[in-house]
Amino acid sequence: MIDLLRVPEVFASGTDGTVGLEEEFAVLDAQTLDLAPRFEELRDLALADDETLGASIAGELISSEIEIRSGRGEDLFDALTRQRDARRRLFGLAESRAIALGATGTHPWADYREQRNIDTEHYRRVVDGLRYVARRNNTFSLHVHVGVRDIDRAVRVCDRLRPVLPLLLAISASSPFLEGRDTGLASVRSQIFTKSFPRCGIPDAFGSWAAFRQYVEFLLATNSIVEYTQVWWSVRPHFAFGTVEVRICDAQPTAEESEALATLIVACVLQAARDHDEALPFADPAPRLVEENFWRAIRHGLDGRLIDLDTAEEFPAAAALDRLLAWTAPIRAQLGVEPAFPEHNGSQRQRAMADAGATLYEAYGAIVEDTRRTYAPSTEVKAG
């Protein structure tokens, strides 16, 4: 199921800057906002009545989750235009069936034991192999694929992105609540998925395709995996698409945030590629050092402090966005993009509502309404 001989060929024929977006949504009863196991219903209706949407929909681990994919966009603007069209179609279909869609990293009160896993070979393998760890993982994310030509280069781009990942997580954190309580974390999604699944989180630096290939060969030879999608690292070269895939972020409550975050991720990947091409100095930080920032992003999001790994000094996590914008300024100028984020991220806004006296239902309901209002409209994305 993994053709390692073909991987260099896939990346050699790739193009820098192609973009694919994957957004995961909670499928909800429109009245109660409980998770509703109705993915198959939405999928079957789309396949029967809407060829475009049918091609964009994908299942995830549980039947109360749905993913839409842009497919390969020739650039960021093309991918966003495709994704906006898929969103409009999905939200329209869901509304017609009294289904709402949520876009936070976790559902605030659902009991994972009540969720049904979808019946596919891949997810049967996941659940059989991981048991509690898989069953416990009712989470929602944003994944961004960016074309990077040459597999050696793609691996080294992934290496350069390792210390960037905690900053992206802090910016994207949108999951403070789980099982009816405030977890005290900004991204409990990361704790129950990224910190629990094997081969997940922030990988080691590999340095070359030869080293990465040797690692995958080891996993295959020891019966650790049988398909590449069982390598769940938060950044990875995607063998089928010839992309660098960034998988660290929580799902975003509004379309504006999702698009801004996708734009920032694309800029980070392409800036890392540019820095590699220009041979800018880069020392891979030790995994134990990156782990410190990863934990801080999970725990506090933008409310805490992160560590500058070059100087061993702390800085306010709220400055993470400014740091990434400063680093990516050259490539963003080339792309003509300027991502704009709200003052507070999804985790901060949900917790602020709860602290002000809102029930979890009221706080989540307000977020779900923001999701409906912003993800549903269809407007063409213009470059510049």
Secondary structure, 3 states (H helix, E strand, C coil): CCCHHHHHHHHHCCCCCCEEEEEEEEEEECCCCCECCCHHHHHHHHHHHCHHHHHHEEECCECCEEEEECCCECCHHHHHHHHHHHHHHHHHHHHHCCEEEECCCECCCCCHHHCCECCCHHHHHHHHHHCHHHHCCCECEEEEEEECCCHHHHHHHHHHHHHHHHHHHHHHCCECEECCEECCCCEHHHHHHHCCCCCEECCCCCCCHHHHHHHHHHHHHCCCCCCHHHCEECEEEECCCCEEEEEEEECCCCHHHHHHHHHHHHHHHHHHHHHHHCCCCCCCCCHHHHHHHHHHHHHHHHHCEEEECCCCEEEEHHHHHHHHHHHCHHHHHHHCCCCCCCCCCHHHHHHHHHHCCCCHHHHHHHHHHHHHHHHCCCCCCCCC
